[in-house]
């Protein structure tokens, strides 16, 4: 991806990531669900300002921001956006590459459930805090543009948050059976 891709407004970036392919050491698939966040957004980790945990959000665009959710699951964001300290949460991918590795990591074989949710996605792809701040254009990452025409994208409010819940900053690939939750 070009540096300009990551510099677009974070809501546009979240939409543009739908249909792109994310691989980590060759394991991954097509991004089918995202959510946008930035420092002016009360639901964003960066809202309270820079902290050691959120340093990647305040750093260079085109990097990973990886954090632990509820002390249980790793979650990955793509740092970018025209706004300060913005990132796009990767909520789900359609698994296409290295599915056997994903099955082994997740301990289940239903392809629909392998990467349907941010924690599942990170577990299936082997993403941990060791990748926090890592460049998305260098190994182990490959972030590849959407091939062909721009896909049809669903838009709705973000889920799993308690602040700024009405913002329509959740995006999903229309018709995908790999979303974490259906769109209303």
Backbone as JSON, one array per atom type, in Angstrom:
{
  "sequence": "XXXXXXXXXXXXXXXXXXXXXXXXXXXXXXXXXXXXXXXXXXXXXXXXXXXXXXXXXXXXXXXXXXXXXXXXXXXXXXXXXXXXXXXXXXXXXXXXXXXXXXXXXXXXXXXXXXXXXXXXXXXXXXXXXXXXXXXXXXXXXXXXXXXXXXXXXXXXXXXXXXXXXXXXXXXXXXXXXXXXXXXX",
  "N": [[0.84, -1.17, 0.0], [0.44, 2.28, -0.67], [1.97, 5.1, 1.01], [0.12, 7.22, 1.06], [-2.33, 5.92, 1.11], [-2.78, 5.22, 3.78], [-3.05, 7.72, 4.89], [-5.5, 8.89, 4.41], [-8.73, 10.15, 5.59], [-9.77, 8.56, 8.61], [-12.25, 7.18, 8.68], [-12.73, 6.82, 5.98], [-10.5, 5.25, 5.41], [-11.1, 2.96, 6.91], [-13.28, 2.0, 5.46], [-12.02, 1.61, 2.99], [-10.28, -0.49, 3.51], [-11.83, -2.76, 3.43], [-12.09, -5.68, 1.65], [-9.41, -5.71, 1.04], [-6.38, -7.66, 1.4], [-4.99, -9.33, 4.14], [-2.09, -10.74, 5.35], [-0.18, -12.66, 7.61], [2.9, -13.79, 7.99], [2.21, -15.35, 5.77], [-0.28, -16.35, 6.44], [-3.73, -15.79, 6.47], [-6.24, -13.65, 5.04], [-9.07, -12.17, 3.34], [-10.04, -8.95, 4.26], [-13.02, -8.34, 5.9], [-14.48, -6.88, 7.7], [-14.44, -3.87, 9.57], [-13.66, -1.19, 11.92], [-13.64, 2.31, 12.64], [-11.58, 4.63, 14.49], [-10.51, 7.55, 16.34], [-8.5, 10.17, 17.91], [-10.24, 12.21, 18.76], [-12.53, 10.94, 19.38], [-14.64, 9.61, 21.72], [-14.76, 6.86, 22.2], [-12.35, 5.86, 21.49], [-9.12, 4.45, 22.13], [-7.11, 6.33, 22.12], [-8.24, 8.67, 22.99], [-7.82, 9.72, 25.58], [-5.29, 10.71, 25.39], [-1.69, 10.36, 24.82], [-0.33, 7.28, 25.92], [1.66, 4.65, 27.34], [0.54, 2.19, 26.44], [-0.88, 2.97, 24.16], [0.95, 3.99, 22.39], [1.64, 3.27, 19.72], [-0.57, 4.18, 18.26], [-0.15, 6.89, 18.21], [2.02, 7.08, 16.67], [3.81, 6.41, 13.61], [1.98, 6.24, 10.52], [0.5, 3.38, 8.88], [1.23, 1.23, 10.38], [0.97, -1.42, 12.84], [-1.3, -1.45, 15.54], [-1.51, -3.11, 18.38], [-3.33, -4.52, 20.97], [-4.37, -5.74, 24.21], [-7.53, -7.02, 24.92], [-9.82, -6.78, 27.47], [-8.08, -8.26, 29.02], [-7.84, -10.73, 27.86], [-7.91, -11.24, 24.99], [-5.97, -10.6, 22.05], [-6.08, -7.74, 19.96], [-6.05, -6.19, 16.76], [-5.19, -3.2, 15.09], [-5.08, -1.02, 12.24], [-2.94, 1.56, 11.92], [-3.54, 4.86, 10.97], [-5.13, 7.4, 9.0], [-6.29, 10.78, 8.58], [-6.71, 12.21, 10.8], [-5.56, 12.93, 14.17], [-3.84, 10.39, 15.96], [-5.24, 8.04, 15.01], [-6.89, 4.97, 14.12], [-7.77, 1.81, 12.63], [-9.79, -0.72, 13.6], [-9.46, -4.14, 13.03], [-11.98, -6.23, 12.5], [-12.89, -8.64, 11.35], [-11.91, -11.27, 9.11], [-12.09, -13.06, 6.0], [-11.03, -16.26, 5.95], [-8.42, -17.42, 3.89], [-5.8, -18.15, 3.29], [-3.37, -20.36, 4.53], [-5.09, -21.86, 6.13], [-5.04, -24.27, 7.56], [-3.13, -23.75, 9.54], [-4.5, -21.77, 10.95], [-6.68, -23.24, 11.93], [-5.35, -24.99, 13.64], [-4.31, -23.16, 15.52], [-6.63, -22.04, 16.58], [-8.13, -24.22, 17.36], [-10.45, -25.23, 16.27], [-12.59, -26.07, 13.49], [-14.49, -24.82, 11.88], [-14.7, -22.74, 9.25], [-16.05, -20.27, 9.17], [-15.99, -19.29, 11.74], [-13.33, -18.94, 12.37], [-11.99, -16.43, 12.1], [-13.84, -14.49, 12.84], [-14.32, -11.89, 14.45], [-12.4, -9.65, 16.47], [-10.58, -10.73, 18.41], [-10.53, -13.47, 17.78], [-9.57, -13.31, 15.17], [-6.93, -12.36, 15.6], [-5.85, -14.47, 17.15], [-6.03, -16.6, 15.3], [-4.3, -15.7, 13.28], [-1.94, -15.51, 14.63], [-1.19, -13.17, 15.94], [0.24, -11.06, 18.3], [1.19, -8.91, 21.08], [3.81, -8.61, 20.4], [3.91, -7.7, 17.84], [3.04, -5.12, 17.96], [3.22, -1.89, 16.77], [4.63, -2.65, 14.54], [5.63, -2.39, 11.1], [3.33, -2.43, 8.42], [4.05, -2.96, 5.88], [6.13, -4.7, 5.77], [7.77, -7.83, 6.49], [6.48, -9.59, 9.31], [4.14, -9.02, 7.97], [1.83, -8.7, 5.23], [-0.01, -6.54, 3.5], [-2.34, -6.27, 1.2], [-3.71, -4.65, -1.69], [-7.21, -4.35, -2.57], [-8.49, -6.39, -5.1], [-9.69, -5.86, -8.4], [-12.99, -4.44, -8.9], [-14.24, -1.99, -6.56], [-15.57, -3.35, -3.6], [-19.02, -3.98, -2.57], [-20.11, -2.3, 0.28], [-21.25, -2.55, 3.59], [-22.63, -0.35, 6.08], [-22.63, 0.7, 9.44], [-23.4, 1.23, 12.98], [-20.72, 1.09, 15.38], [-19.74, -1.78, 17.32], [-19.77, -3.44, 20.54], [-18.86, -1.47, 22.26], [-19.17, 1.25, 24.66], [-19.24, 3.98, 24.55], [-19.89, 6.73, 22.35], [-21.54, 5.25, 20.65], [-23.32, 5.52, 18.53], [-22.04, 6.33, 16.24], [-21.63, 5.84, 12.78], [-19.46, 4.02, 12.01], [-18.63, 1.48, 11.44], [-17.79, -1.02, 9.16], [-18.58, -3.39, 6.63], [-18.18, -6.21, 4.46], [-20.51, -6.59, 2.01], [-22.78, -9.27, 1.93], [-21.0, -11.1, 2.99], [-20.29, -14.05, 4.83], [-18.63, -14.16, 6.9], [-18.55, -12.19, 8.83], [-18.26, -10.66, 12.11], [-20.56, -10.07, 13.52], [-23.95, -9.75, 12.41], [-25.04, -7.02, 10.29], [-27.41, -4.46, 11.07]],
  "CA": [[0.0, 0.0, 0.0], [1.2, 3.51, -0.7], [1.8, 5.88, 2.24], [-1.09, 8.01, 0.94], [-3.48, 5.09, 1.45], [-2.97, 5.29, 5.23], [-3.23, 9.12, 5.31], [-6.88, 9.35, 4.18], [-9.51, 10.18, 6.84], [-9.84, 7.2, 9.17], [-13.49, 6.53, 8.27], [-12.49, 6.39, 4.59], [-9.53, 4.15, 5.48], [-11.82, 1.78, 7.38], [-14.06, 1.51, 4.32], [-11.09, 1.19, 1.93], [-9.64, -1.76, 3.89], [-12.72, -3.86, 3.1], [-11.69, -6.32, 0.39], [-7.95, -5.86, 1.01], [-5.94, -8.94, 1.97], [-4.0, -9.26, 5.21], [-1.39, -11.98, 5.64], [0.88, -12.61, 8.61], [3.7, -14.98, 7.66], [1.49, -16.13, 4.78], [-1.57, -16.82, 6.96], [-4.69, -14.69, 6.55], [-7.33, -13.65, 4.07], [-9.69, -10.93, 2.91], [-10.65, -8.16, 5.33], [-14.45, -8.21, 5.63], [-15.15, -6.02, 8.69], [-13.54, -2.92, 10.23], [-14.24, -0.05, 12.65], [-12.75, 3.47, 12.69], [-11.41, 5.33, 15.77], [-9.48, 8.6, 16.34], [-8.29, 10.8, 19.23], [-11.38, 13.03, 19.13], [-13.63, 10.0, 19.53], [-14.66, 9.14, 23.11], [-14.62, 5.41, 22.25], [-10.99, 5.5, 21.06], [-8.06, 4.33, 23.15], [-6.27, 7.52, 22.08], [-9.02, 9.82, 23.45], [-7.22, 10.25, 26.82], [-3.94, 11.18, 25.13], [-0.66, 9.32, 24.7], [-0.02, 6.39, 27.03], [2.52, 3.57, 26.82], [-0.26, 1.19, 25.73], [-1.38, 3.5, 22.9], [2.04, 4.68, 21.68], [1.59, 3.0, 18.28], [-1.6, 5.02, 17.64], [0.4, 8.23, 18.08], [3.22, 6.96, 15.86], [3.74, 6.46, 12.14], [0.88, 5.58, 9.83], [0.9, 2.16, 8.2], [1.78, 0.3, 11.37], [-0.02, -2.15, 13.62], [-1.53, -1.15, 16.95], [-2.01, -4.35, 18.96], [-3.59, -4.36, 22.4], [-5.11, -6.83, 24.86], [-8.89, -6.64, 25.25], [-10.35, -7.43, 28.68], [-7.07, -9.16, 29.55], [-8.0, -12.06, 27.27], [-7.71, -11.4, 23.55], [-5.25, -9.57, 21.3], [-6.83, -7.08, 18.89], [-5.13, -5.45, 15.89], [-5.65, -2.03, 14.35], [-4.2, -0.41, 11.25], [-2.75, 2.97, 12.27], [-3.63, 5.71, 9.8], [-6.1, 8.46, 9.12], [-5.85, 12.18, 8.51], [-6.87, 12.72, 12.16], [-4.51, 12.57, 15.11], [-3.94, 9.15, 16.71], [-6.36, 7.3, 14.46], [-6.62, 3.59, 13.76], [-8.9, 1.01, 12.18], [-9.85, -2.05, 14.2], [-9.8, -5.22, 12.12], [-12.98, -7.05, 13.22], [-13.06, -9.99, 10.78], [-11.42, -11.57, 7.76], [-12.46, -14.35, 5.42], [-9.77, -17.01, 5.87], [-8.13, -17.99, 2.57], [-4.42, -18.62, 3.2], [-2.88, -20.95, 5.78], [-6.25, -22.24, 6.94], [-4.64, -25.34, 8.49], [-2.48, -23.09, 10.69], [-5.56, -21.1, 11.72], [-7.43, -24.29, 12.62], [-4.5, -25.46, 14.74], [-4.22, -22.1, 16.54], [-7.95, -21.79, 17.17], [-8.68, -25.46, 17.9], [-11.76, -25.51, 15.68], [-12.45, -26.19, 12.04], [-15.5, -24.07, 11.15], [-14.03, -21.57, 8.66], [-16.78, -19.05, 9.46], [-15.66, -18.83, 13.08], [-11.89, -18.82, 12.57], [-11.53, -15.03, 12.19], [-15.03, -13.64, 12.97], [-14.15, -11.15, 15.7], [-11.01, -9.19, 16.56], [-9.75, -11.67, 19.17], [-10.4, -14.69, 16.98], [-8.69, -12.97, 14.05], [-5.53, -12.31, 16.07], [-5.43, -15.81, 17.53], [-5.88, -17.39, 14.08], [-3.14, -15.21, 12.52], [-0.75, -15.52, 15.48], [-0.85, -11.78, 16.26], [0.35, -10.73, 19.72], [1.79, -7.59, 21.29], [5.14, -8.57, 19.78], [3.75, -7.01, 16.56], [2.59, -3.75, 18.19], [4.11, -0.9, 16.17], [5.31, -3.2, 13.36], [5.22, -1.84, 9.8], [2.46, -3.34, 7.68], [4.63, -3.21, 4.56], [7.34, -5.49, 5.97], [7.49, -9.09, 7.18], [5.7, -10.73, 8.8], [2.89, -8.58, 7.38], [1.56, -8.34, 3.84], [-1.33, -5.93, 3.37], [-2.45, -6.16, -0.25], [-4.92, -3.93, -2.09], [-8.38, -5.04, -3.1], [-8.37, -6.64, -6.54], [-10.92, -5.65, -9.15], [-13.84, -3.31, -8.53], [-14.47, -1.79, -5.12], [-16.68, -4.2, -3.17], [-20.18, -3.36, -1.91], [-19.79, -2.21, 1.69], [-22.31, -2.22, 4.54], [-22.23, 0.67, 7.05], [-23.48, 0.69, 10.62], [-22.75, 1.67, 14.22], [-19.72, 0.2, 15.95], [-20.3, -2.71, 18.3], [-18.87, -3.83, 21.63], [-18.36, -0.29, 22.96], [-20.2, 1.91, 25.45], [-19.2, 5.42, 24.26], [-20.0, 7.09, 20.92], [-22.07, 4.05, 20.02], [-24.15, 5.81, 17.36], [-21.24, 6.67, 15.05], [-21.73, 4.8, 11.74], [-18.06, 3.82, 11.61], [-18.37, 0.05, 11.25], [-17.93, -1.35, 7.74], [-18.52, -4.82, 6.35], [-18.33, -6.65, 3.08], [-21.88, -7.03, 1.77], [-22.93, -10.66, 1.55], [-20.01, -11.98, 3.62], [-20.75, -14.89, 5.93], [-17.52, -14.2, 7.85], [-18.62, -11.04, 9.72], [-18.34, -11.02, 13.53], [-21.99, -9.93, 13.85], [-24.68, -9.19, 11.25], [-25.4, -5.59, 10.29], [-28.87, -4.26, 11.19]],
  "C": [[0.89, 1.24, 0.0], [1.01, 4.25, 0.62], [0.53, 6.72, 2.23], [-2.35, 7.23, 1.31], [-3.8, 5.23, 2.94], [-3.3, 6.7, 5.72], [-4.65, 9.64, 5.08], [-7.64, 9.39, 5.51], [-9.81, 8.76, 7.31], [-11.13, 6.48, 8.8], [-13.36, 6.03, 6.83], [-11.52, 5.21, 4.56], [-10.23, 2.86, 5.92], [-12.65, 1.15, 6.26], [-13.13, 0.93, 3.25], [-10.4, -0.14, 2.24], [-10.53, -2.97, 3.59], [-12.35, -4.4, 1.71], [-10.19, -6.43, 0.22], [-7.59, -7.2, 1.65], [-4.85, -8.7, 3.0], [-3.42, -10.65, 5.42], [-0.33, -11.71, 6.7], [1.66, -13.91, 8.46], [2.92, -15.92, 6.74], [0.14, -16.66, 5.22], [-2.52, -15.63, 7.03], [-5.78, -14.81, 5.51], [-7.82, -12.26, 3.76], [-10.35, -10.22, 4.09], [-12.12, -7.93, 4.98], [-15.17, -7.31, 6.63], [-14.12, -5.17, 9.43], [-14.36, -1.91, 11.05], [-13.2, 1.05, 12.74], [-12.77, 4.12, 14.07], [-10.37, 6.43, 15.59], [-9.5, 9.33, 17.68], [-9.46, 11.68, 19.67], [-12.64, 12.23, 19.42], [-13.59, 9.4, 20.94], [-14.49, 7.63, 23.25], [-13.19, 4.95, 21.92], [-10.03, 5.39, 22.23], [-7.2, 5.58, 23.21], [-6.97, 8.77, 22.62], [-8.38, 10.49, 24.68], [-5.8, 10.77, 26.62], [-2.93, 10.03, 25.1], [-0.45, 8.57, 26.02], [0.91, 5.32, 26.48], [1.75, 2.55, 25.99], [-0.65, 1.66, 24.34], [-0.31, 4.17, 22.05], [1.97, 4.47, 20.17], [0.54, 3.87, 17.58], [-1.09, 6.44, 17.4], [1.66, 8.24, 17.22], [2.94, 7.03, 14.37], [2.52, 5.72, 11.61], [1.39, 4.33, 9.12], [1.56, 1.15, 9.11], [0.64, -0.38, 12.1], [-0.1, -1.56, 15.03], [-2.22, -2.4, 17.51], [-2.17, -4.15, 20.45], [-4.37, -5.57, 22.9], [-6.48, -6.29, 25.27], [-9.38, -7.47, 26.43], [-9.37, -8.45, 29.27], [-7.08, -10.54, 28.93], [-7.51, -12.19, 25.84], [-6.85, -10.27, 22.99], [-6.17, -9.04, 20.23], [-5.84, -6.25, 18.08], [-5.86, -4.34, 15.15], [-4.61, -1.64, 13.31], [-4.12, 1.07, 11.59], [-2.76, 3.78, 10.98], [-4.6, 6.84, 10.07], [-5.48, 9.83, 9.02], [-5.92, 12.81, 9.9], [-5.7, 12.28, 13.03], [-4.85, 11.24, 15.78], [-5.15, 8.33, 16.29], [-5.93, 5.89, 14.08], [-7.92, 2.9, 13.37], [-8.79, -0.37, 12.8], [-10.24, -3.06, 13.13], [-10.71, -6.18, 12.89], [-13.1, -8.45, 12.66], [-12.38, -10.07, 9.42], [-12.04, -12.89, 7.3], [-11.18, -15.14, 5.24], [-9.59, -17.66, 4.49], [-6.75, -18.63, 2.5], [-3.98, -19.18, 4.55], [-4.0, -21.39, 6.71], [-5.89, -23.34, 7.94], [-3.96, -24.76, 9.73], [-3.51, -22.4, 11.57], [-6.35, -22.12, 12.53], [-6.64, -24.79, 13.82], [-4.43, -24.43, 15.87], [-5.54, -21.9, 17.28], [-8.58, -23.04, 17.77], [-10.1, -25.74, 17.43], [-11.63, -25.48, 14.17], [-13.5, -25.44, 11.24], [-14.88, -22.8, 10.57], [-14.72, -20.25, 8.99], [-16.39, -18.46, 10.81], [-14.17, -18.61, 13.32], [-11.46, -17.38, 12.85], [-12.68, -14.05, 12.32], [-15.02, -12.99, 14.34], [-12.69, -10.79, 15.86], [-10.09, -10.15, 17.32], [-9.51, -12.96, 18.42], [-9.42, -14.47, 15.83], [-7.23, -13.0, 14.49], [-5.03, -13.68, 16.47], [-5.15, -16.65, 16.28], [-4.63, -16.99, 13.29], [-1.86, -15.18, 13.34], [-0.28, -14.12, 15.84], [-0.87, -11.59, 17.77], [0.96, -9.34, 19.85], [3.21, -7.5, 20.75], [5.09, -7.82, 18.45], [3.24, -5.58, 16.72], [3.64, -2.78, 17.64], [4.83, -1.39, 14.92], [4.75, -2.59, 12.08], [4.41, -2.88, 9.03], [2.97, -3.64, 6.28], [5.93, -4.0, 4.64], [6.97, -6.78, 6.69], [7.39, -8.89, 8.68], [4.42, -10.34, 8.07], [2.97, -8.45, 5.86], [0.14, -7.79, 3.85], [-1.46, -5.56, 1.9], [-3.74, -5.49, -0.64], [-6.01, -4.86, -2.61], [-8.19, -5.21, -4.6], [-9.72, -6.42, -7.21], [-11.67, -4.42, -8.67], [-13.97, -3.21, -7.02], [-15.69, -2.62, -4.71], [-17.84, -3.38, -2.59], [-19.95, -3.44, -0.41], [-21.02, -1.82, 2.5], [-21.77, -1.22, 5.55], [-23.19, 0.6, 8.23], [-22.74, 1.2, 11.83], [-21.74, 0.63, 14.69], [-20.37, -0.66, 17.03], [-19.27, -3.0, 19.39], [-18.27, -2.66, 22.38], [-19.51, 0.34, 23.74], [-20.25, 3.42, 25.22], [-19.28, 5.62, 22.75], [-20.55, 5.93, 20.1], [-22.86, 4.31, 18.74], [-23.34, 6.11, 16.1], [-21.32, 5.53, 14.03], [-20.35, 4.48, 11.15], [-17.66, 2.35, 11.59], [-18.68, -0.28, 9.8], [-17.79, -2.85, 7.55], [-18.73, -5.11, 4.89], [-19.74, -7.21, 2.9], [-21.89, -8.48, 1.32], [-21.94, -11.61, 2.21], [-20.64, -12.78, 4.76], [-19.69, -14.97, 7.02], [-17.49, -13.01, 8.8], [-18.71, -11.51, 11.17], [-19.78, -10.99, 14.01], [-22.69, -9.38, 12.61], [-24.89, -7.69, 11.4], [-26.92, -5.51, 10.4], [-29.47, -3.88, 9.87]]
}
